[in-house]
Amino acid sequence: MPDKLPELNNILYSGKLSYGYWGEEFEKAISSYIGNEYFLSVNSFNSALLVAIAVLELKPGDEVIASPMSCLASNQPFATQNLKVVWADIDPKTGTLDPSDVKRKITKQTKAIFHNHHCGYVGYVEEINQIARQYGLYVVDDAIEAFGSEYSNKKMGNLGADITAFSFQTVRLPNTIDGGGLSFCRKELYERALLIRDLGVNRKKFRDENGEISKKCDIALPGFGATLNETSAYIGLQQVHYIDSLLGKQNENATVWNVKLKEIKNISLLNSINGSKPNYWVYGCFAENKLEAISFFRERNYYASGIHLPNNNYSIFNSKIELKGVNEFYTNFIALPSGWWVNSI
């Protein structure tokens, strides 16, 4: 990683802090990296999901199937938009959605599947996408922790979902201080999102030849003020230049954990789905006694954690159901640090 940001001071004093040149350059770099030209940036992960919901025209009362074993940020937007969340169970060996339970939870009111890739470990991509096609549903890949993860030699953001939502918040890669992004499988979804993220405005037509707001530019879509500012975009762009080395370091750390954990009793490894490559945002494993194992690692200066509380515990979603796979996974799952900043394990 570079220790200097040579253009940052120039940007701060340029008088051009809102989305512009650096935002476009950041988007080009991400598009090139994930192999999908239909990518746009936003100012937060929350904005990414709100834009996705609006693009897909999901309405209050529509059902969406989601995993409770994910970050609260992945599911809270459903509550704000009065969508009905239907929790599907997970595969307790992977932490990701169980396709068979997803299929069981589909009703006539189901509109979309939000496919969380837990802690950067890729879920059952082909199976979930096939179910969605069979029932005429949208798929949104929830890649809040999964930028750089791969399946069948393709990057997250280019795995066949209608929309993929990314977080670029401080603990993610790339880090824009706060920010997010969306990629799309079709041009029409992308073009709709361009308007929705910016108050429904087509900036190319918004002002006339005198710089005044044009009466000819209609606003026909609801929208958000969700564009990414120039300083955040510039910071993120600098990290994209080094993203392979950063992710490579995380993979190296995971390889070391693979060896080290074989020497520790009552610890087993998290399964990766065949053909997938996690980004190792964290390194996942299972412990027979979760609290004892967390203490064991923390005493050795590794901040072990269970990461997420299953969201079906929260009353806001009105869906406090028991899910066998979620319970089994949460009881035993531990995340160990494997980020690029970890220099020794």
Buried (B, 14 or more C-beta within 10 A) or exposed (E): EEEEBEBBEEBEEEEEBEBBEBBEBBBBBBBEBBEBBBBBBBBBBBBBBBBBBBBBEBEEEBBBBBBBBBBEBBBBBBBEBEBBBBBBBBBBBBBBBBBEBBBEBBEEEBBBBBBBBBBBBBBBBBBBBBBBEEBEBBBBBBBBBBBBBBBEEBBBBBBBBBBBBBBBBEEBBBBBEBBBBBBBBEEEBBBBBBBBBBBBBBEEEBEEEEEEEBEEBEEEBEBBEBBBBBBBBBBBBBBBEBBEEBBEBBBBBBBBBEEEBEEEEEBBBBBBBEEBBBBBBBBBBBBEEBEEBBEBBEEEEBEBBBBBEBBBEBEEBEBEEEBEBBBBBBBBBBBBBBBBEBEEB
